Amino acid sequence: MSGGPGRGMGRGGFLTEEEKKNRPKVTGALLKRVFSYLIPYWKQLLLTLGCIVISSVLKIYPSVLTGRILDEGLIGRNLPALVMLIGLSLAVTVGAELIGILESYLNSWIAQHITFDMRNAMYRHLSHMSQRFFTTNNQGDIITRMTSDIGGVQAVISGTFTSILSNSITLVVAVTAMFRKNYLLALFGMLIVPLFTIPTRRAGKTRWDLTRQSQECSDRINGILNETLSVSGQLLVKLFGKEEEEYLKYRKVNQEMVDLNIKESMAGRWFRLVLSVLANVGPMLIYLAGGILMMRYDASLSVGDITVLVALLGRMYGPVNSLLNIQVEWIRSMALFTRIFAYYDMPLEIENDPNPVLPARRALGEVRFNHVSFGYEADHPILKNIDFSLKSGECVAIVGPSGSGKSTIVNLILRLYDVSSGSVVFDGVDVRKLDLSYLRANVGIVTQETYLFNGSIRDNLLYAKENATEEELWNALEQANIADFVRAQEAGLDTLVGNRGLKLSGGEKQRISIARILLKNPALMIFDEATSALDSISESKIQEAIEPLTASRTSILIAHRLSTILSADEILVVQDGRIVEKGRHEDLVKAGGVYTRLYETQFKRMENE
């Protein structure tokens, strides 16, 4: 734990400007919350503390025995005593190392279990956050909290906290032993110890500056690699003939990295030189002062006593240096916990009602919007006074210009967001009162951007119904008009779809998504422009799959295809967040309003094509 002369130098001793600016306020409440994670493991902590104390004492003891080895064994020419003392010193050293192994295991065990608890709690919390959280926060930041930040807690617990304990105990034991030997030389040693830390901190600052520059350079290298060696980036480079230009750009940054690494290596070398000189000067000064004291003033002081004091001085250096720099690590640790707690403390916008309604009957899928208004921001409404109803077995089509609020309407049904005013009612119950699991189990949605997990077709289908039989899987694929494609694959249902389904075309992914929803067997099916991003052939196949479903189930269509709209029982025309028209196709076309313009500019043209 105490380490050698080089311990604690480099990045550990200095705060960045950003860290200084965002230094957390360490309060009693924060510390109480941090240490609350240790409480479940208090038994293991006590055992770890015991190991640290015993190990620290045992590691100091061979230094104390050195004096007796010299005085009693060598100078006293007592071979049996020499053998016994050397054997005892060896046994103590082995014992200290064995206890150190146990301490390391306990440290790792506690740290791993605490990070295990924190990751589970964070994942559970984030998985219950509203859709607003995921659309407004950077995905990279979310992943960083789950990985790097919580992973850093492990280093804090097994490193910073343990280092404070271990170094403090080692320092107390060493100082106590020195003062018991000779308080004058002990005081002299106290004056020398700070000299050892000066080169460490100066070299540390230099190396940290170089390390920071190296990190910035590394980030630039990674940026070049991510941009130019990705599938899309490499294609763009080839299309514009920029291979040589990009190579020269990479070579230049790579050379900067080499130069910085050499500078950092040499900075460490000069540091080790200065430290080596001081490490030898310090003991020489102790020998000089001890010799003068022994020869002129204190006849009881022996060579062995002076040697013990020199050894103890060496033992003190590591702990002193670490504790001098521990403030920085402590601030970083508190900042880490503060970042994690900031996510823990984000309120759950969408929560189950304390006494949720859980109907025993099969859901009908009936929907009623009662004068609903909604905005992602309080002063910027997206939906205004939306009022309509959908009865069991009926199909409603929602049409309107892009950005008019069509998708937002269906998001409110699923309670991905909650209304600002009014109410959304599902089967006669306000969705805010309805059990969330029940609601989402009975509503299925196929979106424009289909998401498939990186696995097989079977894996993605079973996500909707994990105990589905082979027959049920194929029936769903048949209804989704994708069974022939799956049969044609060598691995069939076990065909891998790739990351986000990249091995499949857009139409194939969309039809597998429809099959997945069919296995879920919801009471209400929603198709949110499920064909808008596809070619005409893929669109036709998906349309063949959708039309029978809308005829037999309660459904909502956000559509841009005229044939789909014609099959709906009612068409809702949305503009600027309001339902401006509603009715059947024939009546709306004759009305000469928004729908008429959409029909003339979009639907009619597409139908002709």
N, C-alpha and C positions, 0 to 999 in steps of 0.2 A: 504493500500500500504506500509506503513512504517513497519508494522509488529512488533513482539515482539523481545526479546533478542535473541531468537534462529534463527532468520531469517538470511539467508546469509551464514550459516555455511555449512560445508560438501563440496560436490563436487564443488559448485559454486565458491569457493574462490581460486581454484588452477588449473593450467594447467598441463595436462599430458606431458610426455616427447615428445610424438608424436606431441601434439598440439604446444609445444614450437618450435619444429623443423620445423613444417609446418605453422607457424604463418603467416597469410596473410598480404600482404602489403596494408595498407589502404590508398587509394589515393582519390583525389577529384572526379575522374571519377567513382570509385567504389561507393562512397557515393551518388553521383548524380544518379547512376543507381538504387541503393537500394531505395532511396527516391522517384524515379519516380513511384514506385508502389503505393505510398501514394497519389499522385497527383489527381487521379480520385475521391478520397474520401476526398478532402480537407474540404468540408463543415462539414462532420462528425468529422474530426480531430479537427477543430476549436471548435466544440461543446464539444468534449472530453476534450480539453485543458481547456475550460471554466469550465467544471465540476470538473476537477482536482484542479484548482485554488480555486474555491468556496469551494469544499470539504476540501481542505487542511486548508483554513482559518477557516472554521467552526469547524474542529476537534481540532484546537488549542484553539478556543475561550472558551470552557468549563474550560480549565486549567486557563485561565485568570480570568474567573468568580469565580473560587475557592477562590481567594484572597478577593474578595468583599463579598462572602458568609461568610468567616471567620470574616473579619473586620466589615462589616456593619450588617450582620445578627446575627452571634453568639456572637462575642465580644461586638458589639453595642446593643445586645438584642433587635433587631428590627425584630419582627416576620413577619410583612407584607413584609419587604424587603427580609427577608430570603426566604419566600414562592415564591416571585416574581423571585428572582435570581435563585432558584432551578428549578422553572418552565421554566425560560428562558434557563438555561443550558440543561435541558431535551429536550426542543424544538429544540435547536441548534444541539444537538446530533442526534436526530431523523432525522432532516433535512440533516445533513451531511451523514448519512447512506443512506437515500433515494437518494441523489445525487450520492453517491458511487455506488448504484445499477444501476443507469442510466449510469454512467461512465463504469461500468463493461459490461453492455449490448453493449454500443457503441464500447468498446475495442474488445469484442468478434465478433461483427458484422463486423467491419473493418478487423480484422485478418482473419475471415472466408472468406470474399469476396476476399481478396488479395491472400490467398492460393488457392481459387477457380480459380482465374485468372491464377495463376502460374501453377497449375496442368493442366489446359486446354492447356496453351501455351506449357508446357513441353510434354504433350501427343501428341499434333499436331506435334510438332517438331520431336519427336522420331519416330512417325509413318511414317514420310517422310524420315527418315534416310535410307541409303542403306543397303543392306543385309550384307555388309562388317562390318558395325557397330555392328550388332547383333552377328556376328560370331567371332569377335575379342574382344568384351567387355563381362565381366562377367555379366550374367543375374541378379545375386543378386545385383550387383552395380546399374544396371539400375532401378530395383524395389526400391532400397533404395533411389535413387534420387527422385522417384515419390512419395514415402510414407514418410519415416522418415525425409529426408532432407527438403522437402517442408512442411511437418507437423511441423518441428522444427521452420519454419518461423512464424507460428501462435504463438508459445510461445515467440518468439523474439518480435513480434509486440505488443502482449497483455501483455507481461511480461517485457522484458529488456527495450524497448523504453519507455513504460509507467512508469516503475519503476524509470527511470532516471528523467523524468518530475515530477512525484509525489513526490519522495523523495527530489529532489532539491527544489521544491516549499515549501514543509513542513519544510525543514531545514531553508530556508530563512525566512519564517514566524515565526518560533520558535525563531531563533536567534534575529530577529528584536524585537519581543515581550520581550525577556529577556533583551536586551540592553535598551529598553524603560523603563523597570521597575527599573533596577539598573545595570549600566555598570560594576561596580566592581565585583559583584557576577556573572554577565554574563561572564566576563573574567575568573573568577575562574572555572565556569562551563565548559568553553572551554578546560581548562587544564585537567579536569576530564574525559571528554568524550572519549579521546583515550584509557584510561585505560580499558574501557568496551570492546574495540575491540580486545585487546590482547588475552584473553582466547578464544574468538570466532575463531580467525584465527588459534591458536595453536590446539584447539580441532577439528577445521574444517580439518586441514591437516591430523590429525590422523584418523578421520572418513573417509576422502577421500581415504587414503591408504587402510583402511579396506574395503571400498565399492568397490575399484578396485579389491582387492583380491576376494571379494564375487562375482563380475561379472565374473572374470576368472573361479571361481569355478562353477558358474551357467552355463557358456558356456560348461564346461566339462560335467556337468550333462545333459545338452540338447543334447550334442553330443552322450552320451551313450544312451539316450532315443531314439534319431533319428535313431541310428544304430541298436539297439537291439529290439526295439518295432515296427519297420516298418515290412511290410509283408515279404520282402526278408530277412531282418536281423533276424527276429524271426525264419524264416525257417532254416537259416544257424545255428543259436544257437542250435536249436533242433537236426539238423542233426549231429552236432559234440558233442552233449551232454554237452554244456557249460552253462546250466542254472544257476547252483550254482556259477560258476566262475564269470559270469557276474553280478549276484546278489551281490557277495562280493565286486566287483569293484564299483558297484553303491553305496553300503552301505558305503564304505570308503569315497567316494567323498561327499556323503550326510552328513556324520559326520563332514567333514571339513567345510561344509556350516553352520552347526549348531554352531560350535565353533566360526566361524567368526561373525555370527550374534550376539552371546552373547557378544563377544568383542566389537562389534560396539555399542550395546545397553549400555554397561557399560561405554564406552568412552563418550557417550552422557550424561550419568548420572553424571560423574565427572565434565564434562563441566558445566552442569546446577548448580551443587553445587558451583563451583567457581564463576559463573556468578551471582548466587543468592546472594552470600556474597558481591560481588562488587556492585550489584544493591542496596543493603541496605547501604553499606558504603558510596556510592556517595551522596545520599540524607543527610546522617548524617553529612558529611563534609560541605555540603551547609548550613544545619541548624546551624552547629557550627560557620562557617564563618559569616553567616547572623546574628546570635545571638550576636557575638562579635561586628560586625559592628553596629547593632541596639542599643545595650546597651552602647557602648563606644563612637561611633563616629557619627552616623546618626539617630537622634531621629525620623526623618520622615519615616524611614523604618519600616513597620509593619509586624506582624506575617503573615498576608495574602499575603504580597509581597514576603516574603521568601517562603511560600508554593507554590505560583505561579511559582517561579523560579525553585523549585524542580520538579514540574509537567512538566514544559517546558523542563527541562533537560531530564526527562524520555521520552518525546516526540521526543527529538533529537536523542536518541540512535539508534533506528531502521534505520532512513534515513542515518545517518553517517556510520553505519556498512554496509548497502547496497551499498552506493556510494563508500566505500573503496574497495569493492569487484567487483564493476561494470566493471572494466577494463577487468577482466577475461571473464565475460559474453559478453562484447563488442567484444573481440577477437574471442570468439566462434561464435558469431552472424555473424561477417564478414567472418569467415571461412566457415560458412554454406552457405552464399550467394555466396561466391567464388566458392564453389563446384557446386552449382546449375547453376551459370552463365557459368561455364566451359562446361556444357552440352548444355546450350542454344547456346553457341558460336561455337559448332562443326558444320562445314560447311555441307550443304546438298550435298552429292556427286552426287546423281541422282535427277535432277530437270527438271520440264517441260520447254521446250523451251519458251522464251518470246513470240514468235509468233508461237505456235504449229500448225501443220497441222492436221486438223480434217475432214477426208473424209466424204462425205455425203452418199456415196454408201455402200452397204454391203461388208464387207471385204472378200477377197478370201483366205487369209491365206498363200499367197506365200512368201517364204523366200529366201533371197540371202545373203550369206556370201562372202564379197569381201576382200580376203587376210587379214583375221582378226588375230591379235595377242593380247594376254591378259595375265596379271599376277596379282595375288593378291598383290604382292610386285613388285616394279619396276625392281629390279635386279633378279627376279626369274619368268621367263615367264612360263605360264601353257599351253597356246595355241600358236601355231606358224604357221602363214600363212594359216589359215583355209579358204578354198575356195570351195563352193558348192552352188547349188540352189535347191529349192523345189517348184514345180509348183502346182497350185490349183488341188485338188483331188488326188495328188500323196502321196505316203508313203515312207519315208526314214527311214532305220534302221541304227543306229550307234552302232558299236560293238568295243570292244577293251579291253585290260587288265584293271584291277582295277587301278584307279589313272591316267588314260591316258588323262582325260579331257572331258569325254563324257557329264557329267552333267553340266560342265561349259559352254559348247556350248549352251545348252538350256537356261541357266540362262541369257546369253547375249541377247537372243531373247526377253525375258521379261524385259530387262533393270534392272535386279536385280544388275547388274554391267555394267559398260560401257567399251567398247573396249579400248585397249591401242593404237592400230593402225588398219587401215582398217575400214570397216563399215558393219553393219548388216542392211539389207533392208527388210522391211515388206510391201508387196503390192506396191513396187516401191518407198517407202519413207524410208529414213534413220530413224531408230527407235529413234535416238536422236532428230530428228525434229518432230516426230509424237507425237500427244497428248498421254500422259501416260495412262490416263483413257481409251481412245479408244484402245490403244495397248493391255492393260491387260484384257480388256473386251472381246477381240477377240482371246485371247490365253488361253487355258485351259491346266493345267498340273496335272497329277496324279503321285505322287512320291512314292518311296519305303516306306518311313515313313509317313503314313497317319495321319493327325491330325483332330480329331473331337472335337468340343466344348462340354463342360459338359452340355448337355441338351438332348432333344429328337431327334429321327431320323428326325422328321419333321423340328425341328429347324435347324438342320445341312443342310438339303436340301434347306430350304428357304433362307439360307445364300447366295446361288447362285442367287435366283430369289424370292424376298420377296412376290411378288404377284402371285406366281404360283398357279394354281388350283389343286384340288385334283386329277383330271384326269392326269394333267401334272406330278405330283409327282409319280403316279403309273406307268405311261408310262416310266419315267426315271428309276424307279426301275426294271421294266421288261427288259429294254434294258441292264441294268447292271447285270442282272441275280441274283437279290437279292429279288425280289418281294415275292416269296414263303416264304422265311425266315421271312420277315416283317409281312406277313399275319398270320403266325403261332404264332406270339407273342400276348399275351393277350391284350396289349395296342396298338398293331399295329404301326402306324406311331408315336404314342406318347410314344413309348418305350424309356426309358432313356438309354443313351449309357455310362454314367459314365465319370469320369475325363479322358480326352484324349481318350475316347472310350474304356476304360479298360473292360467294361462289354461285349464287343464283341470280337470275334476272329479276327486274322489278316486278314483273307480272307473276313470276313463280313465287317470290316471297309473299306477295299480296294474297295469293290463293292459299298458301300454307297458313297465313295469318287467319284467313276466313275459316279454314278447317279447324284451326285451334279454337276459334270462338264457338264453332259448332259443337265441339267437344265440351265446352263450358256449358252449353245449352241454356243461355240466359233467357229471361222473360222478355227483355227488351234488347233489340239489336240496333246499333248505330253504325252507319257507314259515313265516315267523315271524309268526303272527296277521295274515296278509296281508289279511283281510277284516273285522277287528274294528271298524274305524273308519268303515265304509261303510254306506250305506242298503241296504235289502233287495234292491232291483233291481240295484244295482251288485254287491252281494255274490253274487247269483245268477249274474251273468255271469262273475265271476271264478272262482266255484266250478266253472262249466262248463269253464273253461280249466284249472283245477288238477287236477280229477279224472282226466282222461286221462293227464296227466303223471305223477301218482303211481302210476298203474297200470302204466306202462311204464318207470319209472326208479327208481333207488335214491333214497329221499326221506325227509325228516323233516318232520313237520307239528306246529307249535305251534298248536293249533286251539281254537276255541270253538264250532264247528258240529258237530252230531251226525252229519250225513251224511258229513262228512270223516273223523271218527273211526271210523265204522263200516267205512270202506274200508281202514283201516290193518291191517297184519298183526299189529301188537302195539301196545298202549297202555301208556305209562308214566305213572303218576300221581305227580307231584312235590308234596311239601309240606314247607315249612321246609328246603329244600335237600336233601331225601332222596327217593329213589324208594321210596314207601311201598307201592305196588301196581303190578303189571304183568300183562298178559294180554289176552284178547279182551273185547270189549264185554259179551257175554252173561254171561261168568263174573264180570266185575268188578261188574256191576249186582247180581248175586245175592249178592256177598260182603258187602254192607252196610257198606262202608267209606267212604273219602274219595270214591271215584269215584261211589258210589251217591248221596251227598249232592250232588255236582256235577251228576249226571244229573237228579236231582229238582229242583234249584233253578235250573239253567241250561240244560242241553242239551235236556231234555224240553220245557221251556217254549218254547224257541226253535223246536223242531221243530213243536210245536203251532201256533205263530204262523205 
